[in-house]
Amino acid sequence: MRRCVDPYVYLLASRRNGTLYLGVTSNLMQRVAQHRGETFGGFTAQHGVKLLVWYEQHATMEHAILREKQLKKWRRAWKLDLIEQANPNWQDIAVSLGFAPLG
């Protein structure tokens, strides 16, 4: 499993064009595991948002937080375009990071 311990902004989805969740973390692997395991409950657990469909690494947490705030202001269509530019098939990128496919 790859080690992703740096500032990241990420998007999770329930399915293609489904419910989206935008977040920021200093440890992408740990955060993805928490979402998949529904560790915190809340929005992602309630809506089945577990597919990692996009992420972006940043040099500092400050930059990552600024980017997250910027993206939170975006229209949904713009976020969908962002995902589809990098991940046109909406594959679960977490699998390429070493996670087991979701069943």
C-alpha positions as CSV (number, residue, x, y, z in Angstrom):
1,M,0.0,0.0,0.0
2,R,1.4,3.4,-1.0
3,R,2.1,5.9,1.8
4,C,0.3,9.2,1.2
5,V,1.3,11.4,4.1
6,D,1.2,14.9,2.7
7,P,-1.6,17.5,2.3
8,Y,-4.3,16.3,-0.1
9,V,-7.7,17.6,-1.3
10,Y,-9.9,14.8,-2.3
11,L,-13.3,13.9,-3.7
12,L,-15.3,10.9,-2.8
13,A,-18.5,9.7,-4.6
14,S,-21.3,7.3,-3.9
15,R,-21.3,6.3,-7.6
16,R,-20.8,7.9,-11.0
17,N,-22.6,11.3,-10.8
18,G,-23.8,10.4,-7.3
19,T,-23.4,12.1,-4.0
20,L,-20.0,13.9,-3.7
21,Y,-17.9,14.7,-0.6
22,L,-15.0,17.1,-0.8
23,G,-12.3,17.0,2.0
24,V,-8.8,17.8,3.0
25,T,-6.4,15.7,4.9
26,S,-2.7,15.3,5.8
27,N,-2.9,11.5,5.5
28,L,-4.9,10.3,2.4
29,M,-4.6,6.6,3.1
30,Q,-5.8,6.9,6.7
31,R,-8.7,9.2,5.7
32,V,-9.8,6.9,2.9
33,A,-9.8,3.9,5.3
34,Q,-11.9,6.0,7.8
35,H,-14.4,6.8,5.1
36,R,-14.6,3.2,3.9
37,G,-14.9,1.9,7.5
38,E,-17.5,4.5,8.4
39,T,-15.4,5.3,11.4
40,F,-17.0,8.7,12.0
41,G,-20.5,8.1,10.7
42,G,-21.9,11.4,9.5
43,F,-22.5,12.5,5.9
44,T,-20.3,10.0,4.0
45,A,-21.6,7.0,6.0
46,Q,-25.2,8.1,5.7
47,H,-24.9,8.5,1.9
48,G,-22.6,5.6,1.1
49,V,-19.9,7.9,-0.2
50,K,-16.8,5.7,-0.3
51,L,-15.3,5.8,-3.8
52,L,-12.1,7.9,-4.1
53,V,-12.6,9.5,-7.5
54,W,-10.1,12.4,-7.4
55,Y,-7.3,13.8,-5.3
56,E,-4.7,16.5,-5.5
57,Q,-1.5,16.7,-3.5
58,H,-0.3,20.0,-2.2
59,A,3.1,21.3,-0.8
60,T,1.6,22.6,2.4
61,M,-1.6,22.2,4.4
62,E,-2.3,25.9,4.0
63,H,-2.4,25.4,0.2
64,A,-4.6,22.3,0.5
65,I,-7.1,24.2,2.7
66,L,-7.2,27.1,0.3
67,R,-7.8,24.8,-2.6
68,E,-10.6,23.0,-0.7
69,K,-12.3,26.3,0.1
70,Q,-12.0,27.2,-3.6
71,L,-13.5,23.9,-4.7
72,K,-16.3,24.1,-2.2
73,K,-17.5,27.3,-3.9
74,W,-17.6,25.6,-7.3
75,R,-20.8,24.4,-9.0
76,R,-21.4,20.7,-9.0
77,A,-21.0,20.6,-12.8
78,W,-17.5,22.0,-12.5
79,K,-16.6,19.3,-9.9
80,L,-18.0,16.6,-12.1
81,D,-15.8,18.0,-15.0
82,L,-12.8,18.0,-12.7
83,I,-13.4,14.3,-11.8
84,E,-14.0,13.3,-15.4
85,Q,-10.8,15.0,-16.7
86,A,-8.7,12.9,-14.4
87,N,-10.9,9.8,-14.0
88,P,-13.4,9.6,-17.0
89,N,-14.7,6.1,-15.9
90,W,-15.1,7.1,-12.2
91,Q,-12.9,4.3,-11.1
92,D,-12.2,3.9,-7.4
93,I,-8.7,5.3,-7.3
94,A,-8.2,3.9,-3.8
95,V,-7.7,0.5,-5.4
96,S,-4.6,1.7,-7.2
97,L,-3.3,2.9,-3.9
98,G,-3.6,-0.6,-2.4
99,F,-7.1,-0.8,-1.1
100,A,-9.3,-3.8,-1.8
101,P,-12.1,-3.1,-4.3
102,L,-15.4,-2.3,-2.6
103,G,-17.9,-5.2,-2.8
